[in-house]
Amino acid sequence: MRDQAHRTLTLTAPEPPGVDPGEFRRVLGRFATGVVAVTAIDPAGRPTGMAVNSFTSVSLDPPLVALCVAHTSTSWPSIRASGRCCLNILGGGQRPVSAQFATRGAEKFAGLSWFPAPSGAPLLADALAWLDCAIDDEHTAGDHDIVVARVEAAGLGADHDPLVFFGSRYGTFDAH
C-alpha cells in the first residue's frame, strides 16, 4: 500500500516584469480625480494645509474617507499633530487655491477667505463641499501614507463646476 501522507507542493511564480515609474505615473494620469485642500489648525494655532488628489470615500457607516500623503510632505506633520482636518472639495475656479496649497513653503492662506468648520479647522470660502474630520488611522504604503479620517460634520458649499485633475493638467466640466 502506498504511503498516504500529504505532501506540500510549493510552486514559485515567475517574477513579474517591473513597472517603469514614469510609465506608471502616465497610466495613473488617465484617471480623472477631484482636488481637495486639506486644512487644519496646527498646534501653535496657525492655519496650515496642503492639496491632494488621492482622496476617496471609504465607508458610509461609520462615515470614513481616505487620502494619500507623500512621505516628503512638509505640511502633513502639522496637520497630523492637530488630530483634525477639514477636507475642502475645490471648484473649477479654485485652481489658484490648489496651486497655492501644493507649493512647498508657500503661505497657504494668503489672500484666501475662510472660516472655522465645527472643529475649528479652516473651511475655505467657495469650496464645493467640505468634510470636517478626525484623523482616525494611518497606514504606510510605499512612498505615501494612507490616512483614514472619520467624518464628524459635512456640508455643501458653493454651486460651481468641479476642479478636475487629469493627465497632469487641471480642468473642469459643466456639472449643471
Number of C-alpha atoms within 10 A of each C-alpha: 3 4 5 6 6 6 6 6 6 6 6 6 6 6 6 6 6 6 8 9 9 9 10 10 12 13 11 13 15 12 10 16 18 21 25 28 26 28 28 32 23 21 13 8 9 11 19 22 27 25 24 21 18 14 20 14 12 15 12 9 6 10 14 19 21 20 21 20 23 15 14 9 12 13 22 19 11 19 24 17 13 19 16 24 30 32 32 26 26 29 26 20 16 18 18 10 21 22 15 20 24 18 12 13 10 11 13 22 17 9 8 10 11 15 11 14 20 14 17 15 27 27 27 26 15 20 24 22 20 23 22 28 26 20 21 15 12 16 11 13 12 9 10 15 16 18 18 22 26 21 23 15 15 16 11 12 18 12 13 19 17 22 22 20 19 15 14 11 9 16 17 17 11 8 8 6
